[in-house]
Amino acid sequence: MKTVLARLVILACAFGVFILITLILREDVPMPDWVPFDLHKSVWLAPVLKLFGVLLLAPPFARLVASLMVLGSAPGWQAGPQPDEKGVIQLRLMKGPKYTAIGLCLTVFGAIIFALIWQEEPFGIWLFVSPLLLALLYGLVLCFAVRAQYDQRRVAALYYGLRWRENRWADLSGVAIDSSAGDIILRFGDRGSLRLSAYYDGIGGLLRHANAILERRRHA
């Protein structure tokens, strides 16, 4: 949590510099006498300052999001949910990734709506951006809906199309980790594969269970 707060402060400082650059570049703000040049008349300096402001915000924002994504995770994926009365273990997104995604979706959605209302955009513009707004709302639904579950016989996952896919542990043929996508891939031979998010709370227990099945099969 201390890391998140520290990076939030750094992002706030970078945002302050960005606002300062924005105010300097406003055409209705006269240049102070101590400035040796007029930014409003410069062909190249204003774009350079704009680019500098964006680049100044990008690294602290990315680091803050990365810190938020690991909130709620335990070292080595040790923590996780317990089986219910039927022996089924439910896996859902950890708090960090879940609330980070919710916050980003709501922020972008609210910013677009605010800009459209503030600029009094016509209906055609609203219609043009409606697919993006629907995608953001769908992203919010996924934050609460996507999950996986497993017991001693089967493993199932609710995919982004809100459709369940299920396989039997008896058909498990291999396990792989896709670091670029943040997924655990369970391969079931001719029956296809299951992709499970590495950000599920309790994914470490599922991974150990799958590896134990493969290990027993190799020594059988």
C-alpha positions as a Markdown table, in Angstrom:
| # | Residue | x | y | z |
|---|---|---|---|---|
| 1 | Met | 0.0 | 0.0 | 0.0 |
| 2 | Lys | 2.9 | 2.3 | 0.7 |
| 3 | Thr | 4.2 | 1.8 | -2.9 |
| 4 | Val | 0.7 | 2.7 | -4.2 |
| 5 | Leu | 0.6 | 5.9 | -2.2 |
| 6 | Ala | 4.1 | 6.9 | -3.2 |
| 7 | Arg | 3.4 | 6.4 | -6.9 |
| 8 | Leu | 0.1 | 8.3 | -6.5 |
| 9 | Val | 2.0 | 11.3 | -5.1 |
| 10 | Ile | 4.5 | 11.1 | -8.0 |
| 11 | Leu | 1.7 | 10.9 | -10.5 |
| 12 | Ala | 0.0 | 13.9 | -8.9 |
| 13 | Cys | 3.3 | 15.9 | -9.2 |
| 14 | Ala | 3.6 | 14.9 | -12.8 |
| 15 | Phe | 0.0 | 15.9 | -13.4 |
| 16 | Gly | 0.7 | 19.3 | -11.8 |
| 17 | Val | 3.5 | 19.9 | -14.3 |
| 18 | Phe | 1.2 | 18.8 | -17.1 |
| 19 | Ile | -1.4 | 21.4 | -16.0 |
| 20 | Leu | 1.3 | 24.1 | -15.8 |
| 21 | Ile | 2.4 | 23.3 | -19.4 |
| 22 | Thr | -1.3 | 23.5 | -20.5 |
| 23 | Leu | -1.7 | 26.9 | -18.9 |
| 24 | Ile | 1.5 | 28.2 | -20.4 |
| 25 | Leu | 0.4 | 27.1 | -23.9 |
| 26 | Arg | -3.0 | 28.8 | -23.6 |
| 27 | Glu | -3.3 | 31.6 | -26.2 |
| 28 | Asp | -5.2 | 33.9 | -23.9 |
| 29 | Val | -2.4 | 33.8 | -21.3 |
| 30 | Pro | 0.4 | 36.4 | -22.0 |
| 31 | Met | 4.0 | 35.3 | -21.7 |
| 32 | Pro | 5.8 | 36.8 | -18.6 |
| 33 | Asp | 8.5 | 39.4 | -19.3 |
| 34 | Trp | 11.2 | 37.1 | -18.0 |
| 35 | Val | 10.5 | 34.5 | -20.8 |
| 36 | Pro | 13.0 | 35.2 | -23.6 |
| 37 | Phe | 10.6 | 33.9 | -26.3 |
| 38 | Asp | 6.9 | 33.7 | -27.2 |
| 39 | Leu | 5.7 | 30.1 | -27.1 |
| 40 | His | 2.6 | 31.1 | -29.1 |
| 41 | Lys | 4.7 | 32.2 | -32.1 |
| 42 | Ser | 7.0 | 29.2 | -32.0 |
| 43 | Val | 6.4 | 26.6 | -34.6 |
| 44 | Trp | 8.2 | 23.7 | -32.8 |
| 45 | Leu | 8.5 | 24.5 | -29.1 |
| 46 | Ala | 4.7 | 24.2 | -28.3 |
| 47 | Pro | 4.5 | 20.6 | -29.8 |
| 48 | Val | 7.6 | 19.7 | -28.0 |
| 49 | Leu | 6.2 | 20.9 | -24.7 |
| 50 | Lys | 2.9 | 19.0 | -25.3 |
| 51 | Leu | 4.9 | 15.8 | -26.0 |
| 52 | Phe | 7.0 | 16.3 | -22.9 |
| 53 | Gly | 3.8 | 16.7 | -20.8 |
| 54 | Val | 2.4 | 13.4 | -22.1 |
| 55 | Leu | 5.6 | 11.6 | -21.7 |
| 56 | Leu | 5.9 | 12.9 | -18.2 |
| 57 | Leu | 2.6 | 11.4 | -17.2 |
| 58 | Ala | 2.9 | 8.1 | -18.9 |
| 59 | Pro | 5.6 | 6.3 | -16.7 |
| 60 | Pro | 4.1 | 7.2 | -13.3 |
| 61 | Phe | 0.6 | 6.3 | -14.5 |
| 62 | Ala | 1.9 | 2.9 | -15.8 |
| 63 | Arg | 3.7 | 2.3 | -12.5 |
| 64 | Leu | 0.6 | 3.2 | -10.4 |
| 65 | Val | -1.6 | 0.8 | -12.4 |
| 66 | Ala | 1.0 | -1.9 | -12.0 |
| 67 | Ser | 1.0 | -1.4 | -8.3 |
| 68 | Leu | -2.8 | -1.4 | -8.1 |
| 69 | Met | -2.9 | -4.7 | -10.1 |
| 70 | Val | -1.0 | -6.6 | -7.5 |
| 71 | Leu | -3.0 | -5.4 | -4.5 |
| 72 | Gly | -4.7 | -8.4 | -2.8 |
| 73 | Ser | -2.2 | -10.9 | -4.2 |
| 74 | Ala | -0.1 | -13.1 | -1.9 |
| 75 | Pro | 3.5 | -14.0 | -2.5 |
| 76 | Gly | 3.6 | -17.3 | -4.4 |
| 77 | Trp | -0.2 | -17.3 | -4.8 |
| 78 | Gln | -0.5 | -18.9 | -1.3 |
| 79 | Ala | -3.8 | -17.4 | -0.3 |
| 80 | Gly | -7.0 | -18.5 | -1.9 |
| 81 | Pro | -10.7 | -19.4 | -1.4 |
| 82 | Gln | -11.7 | -22.6 | 0.4 |
| 83 | Pro | -13.9 | -25.3 | -1.1 |
| 84 | Asp | -17.6 | -25.1 | -0.5 |
| 85 | Glu | -19.8 | -27.9 | 0.8 |
| 86 | Lys | -19.7 | -29.7 | -2.5 |
| 87 | Gly | -15.9 | -29.5 | -2.7 |
| 88 | Val | -15.9 | -26.8 | -5.5 |
| 89 | Ile | -13.4 | -23.9 | -5.3 |
| 90 | Gln | -14.5 | -20.7 | -6.9 |
| 91 | Leu | -11.9 | -18.4 | -8.4 |
| 92 | Arg | -12.6 | -14.7 | -9.0 |
| 93 | Leu | -10.5 | -11.7 | -9.9 |
| 94 | Met | -8.3 | -10.4 | -7.1 |
| 95 | Lys | -9.3 | -7.0 | -5.6 |
| 96 | Gly | -6.4 | -5.1 | -7.2 |
| 97 | Pro | -7.0 | -6.0 | -10.9 |
| 98 | Lys | -10.8 | -5.9 | -10.4 |
| 99 | Tyr | -11.1 | -2.5 | -8.9 |
| 100 | Thr | -8.3 | -1.1 | -11.1 |
| 101 | Ala | -10.3 | -2.2 | -14.2 |
| 102 | Ile | -13.5 | -0.9 | -12.8 |
| 103 | Gly | -11.9 | 2.5 | -12.0 |
| 104 | Leu | -10.4 | 2.8 | -15.5 |
| 105 | Cys | -13.7 | 1.9 | -17.2 |
| 106 | Leu | -15.7 | 4.4 | -15.1 |
| 107 | Thr | -13.1 | 7.1 | -15.6 |
| 108 | Val | -13.0 | 6.8 | -19.3 |
| 109 | Phe | -16.7 | 6.4 | -19.6 |
| 110 | Gly | -17.3 | 9.5 | -17.4 |
| 111 | Ala | -14.7 | 11.6 | -19.3 |
| 112 | Ile | -16.3 | 10.8 | -22.6 |
| 113 | Ile | -19.8 | 11.6 | -21.4 |
| 114 | Phe | -18.6 | 14.8 | -19.7 |
| 115 | Ala | -16.8 | 15.9 | -22.9 |
| 116 | Leu | -19.8 | 15.2 | -25.1 |
| 117 | Ile | -22.1 | 17.2 | -22.8 |
| 118 | Trp | -19.6 | 20.0 | -22.2 |
| 119 | Gln | -19.0 | 20.5 | -26.0 |
| 120 | Glu | -22.8 | 20.1 | -26.7 |
| 121 | Glu | -22.0 | 17.6 | -29.4 |
| 122 | Pro | -24.7 | 16.6 | -31.9 |
| 123 | Phe | -26.5 | 13.3 | -31.9 |
| 124 | Gly | -24.2 | 12.0 | -34.7 |
| 125 | Ile | -21.1 | 12.3 | -32.5 |
| 126 | Trp | -22.9 | 10.4 | -29.7 |
| 127 | Leu | -23.8 | 7.7 | -32.1 |
| 128 | Phe | -20.2 | 7.6 | -33.4 |
| 129 | Val | -18.7 | 7.0 | -29.9 |
| 130 | Ser | -21.6 | 4.7 | -28.7 |
| 131 | Pro | -19.6 | 1.5 | -29.5 |
| 132 | Leu | -16.8 | 2.6 | -27.2 |
| 133 | Leu | -19.3 | 3.4 | -24.5 |
| 134 | Leu | -20.9 | 0.0 | -24.8 |
| 135 | Ala | -17.5 | -1.7 | -24.8 |
| 136 | Leu | -16.7 | 0.1 | -21.5 |
| 137 | Leu | -20.0 | -1.0 | -20.0 |
| 138 | Tyr | -19.3 | -4.5 | -21.1 |
| 139 | Gly | -15.9 | -4.3 | -19.5 |
| 140 | Leu | -17.6 | -3.4 | -16.2 |
| 141 | Val | -19.9 | -6.4 | -16.5 |
| 142 | Leu | -16.9 | -8.7 | -17.1 |
| 143 | Cys | -15.1 | -7.4 | -13.9 |
| 144 | Phe | -18.0 | -8.9 | -11.9 |
| 145 | Ala | -18.9 | -11.9 | -14.1 |
| 146 | Val | -15.7 | -13.7 | -15.2 |
| 147 | Arg | -14.6 | -16.5 | -12.9 |
| 148 | Ala | -13.5 | -20.1 | -12.8 |
| 149 | Gln | -14.2 | -23.1 | -10.6 |
| 150 | Tyr | -12.8 | -26.6 | -10.1 |
| 151 | Asp | -13.1 | -29.7 | -8.0 |
| 152 | Gln | -11.4 | -33.0 | -8.0 |
| 153 | Arg | -13.0 | -34.1 | -11.3 |
| 154 | Arg | -13.5 | -31.0 | -13.4 |
| 155 | Val | -12.4 | -27.4 | -14.1 |
| 156 | Ala | -14.6 | -24.8 | -15.8 |
| 157 | Ala | -14.2 | -21.1 | -16.7 |
| 158 | Leu | -16.6 | -18.4 | -17.7 |
| 159 | Tyr | -15.1 | -16.8 | -20.7 |
| 160 | Tyr | -15.3 | -13.2 | -21.9 |
| 161 | Gly | -18.3 | -14.1 | -24.1 |
| 162 | Leu | -20.1 | -15.0 | -20.9 |
| 163 | Arg | -20.1 | -18.7 | -21.9 |
| 164 | Trp | -18.9 | -21.6 | -19.7 |
| 165 | Arg | -16.3 | -24.0 | -20.9 |
| 166 | Glu | -15.6 | -27.2 | -18.9 |
| 167 | Asn | -13.0 | -30.0 | -19.1 |
| 168 | Arg | -12.2 | -33.0 | -17.0 |
| 169 | Trp | -8.9 | -33.3 | -15.1 |
| 170 | Ala | -8.6 | -36.8 | -16.5 |
| 171 | Asp | -8.0 | -35.3 | -20.0 |
| 172 | Leu | -5.3 | -32.9 | -18.8 |
| 173 | Ser | -2.2 | -33.1 | -21.0 |
| 174 | Gly | -0.1 | -30.1 | -20.1 |
| 175 | Val | 0.1 | -26.7 | -18.4 |
| 176 | Ala | 1.7 | -23.5 | -19.7 |
| 177 | Ile | 2.0 | -19.9 | -18.6 |
| 178 | Asp | 1.5 | -17.1 | -21.1 |
| 179 | Ser | 3.3 | -14.2 | -19.4 |
| 180 | Ser | 2.5 | -11.7 | -22.1 |
| 181 | Ala | -1.3 | -12.2 | -21.7 |
| 182 | Gly | -1.2 | -13.0 | -17.9 |
| 183 | Asp | -2.9 | -16.4 | -18.5 |
| 184 | Ile | -2.5 | -19.9 | -17.2 |
| 185 | Ile | -3.2 | -22.4 | -20.1 |
| 186 | Leu | -4.5 | -25.8 | -19.3 |
| 187 | Arg | -4.2 | -28.2 | -22.3 |
| 188 | Phe | -6.6 | -31.1 | -22.7 |
| 189 | Gly | -5.4 | -32.7 | -25.9 |
| 190 | Asp | -8.1 | -33.0 | -28.6 |
| 191 | Arg | -10.6 | -31.4 | -26.3 |
| 192 | Gly | -8.9 | -28.0 | -26.6 |
| 193 | Ser | -7.6 | -25.8 | -23.8 |
| 194 | Leu | -8.7 | -23.5 | -21.1 |
| 195 | Arg | -7.2 | -20.1 | -20.4 |
| 196 | Leu | -7.5 | -18.9 | -16.9 |
| 197 | Ser | -6.4 | -15.4 | -15.7 |
| 198 | Ala | -3.3 | -15.3 | -13.5 |
| 199 | Tyr | -5.1 | -12.6 | -11.6 |
| 200 | Tyr | -7.7 | -15.0 | -10.2 |
| 201 | Asp | -7.6 | -15.2 | -6.4 |
| 202 | Gly | -6.5 | -18.8 | -5.7 |
| 203 | Ile | -5.0 | -19.5 | -9.1 |
| 204 | Gly | -1.9 | -20.8 | -7.4 |
| 205 | Gly | -3.8 | -23.6 | -5.8 |
| 206 | Leu | -5.3 | -24.6 | -9.1 |
| 207 | Leu | -1.9 | -24.6 | -10.8 |
| 208 | Arg | -0.4 | -26.8 | -8.0 |
| 209 | His | -3.4 | -29.2 | -8.4 |
| 210 | Ala | -2.9 | -29.4 | -12.1 |
| 211 | Asn | 0.9 | -30.0 | -11.8 |
| 212 | Ala | 0.2 | -32.7 | -9.1 |
| 213 | Ile | -2.1 | -34.5 | -11.6 |
| 214 | Leu | 0.5 | -34.5 | -14.3 |
| 215 | Glu | 3.2 | -35.6 | -11.8 |
| 216 | Arg | 1.2 | -38.6 | -10.6 |
| 217 | Arg | 0.5 | -39.5 | -14.2 |
| 218 | Arg | 4.2 | -39.5 | -15.1 |
| 219 | His | 5.0 | -41.8 | -12.2 |
| 220 | Ala | 2.0 | -44.1 | -12.8 |
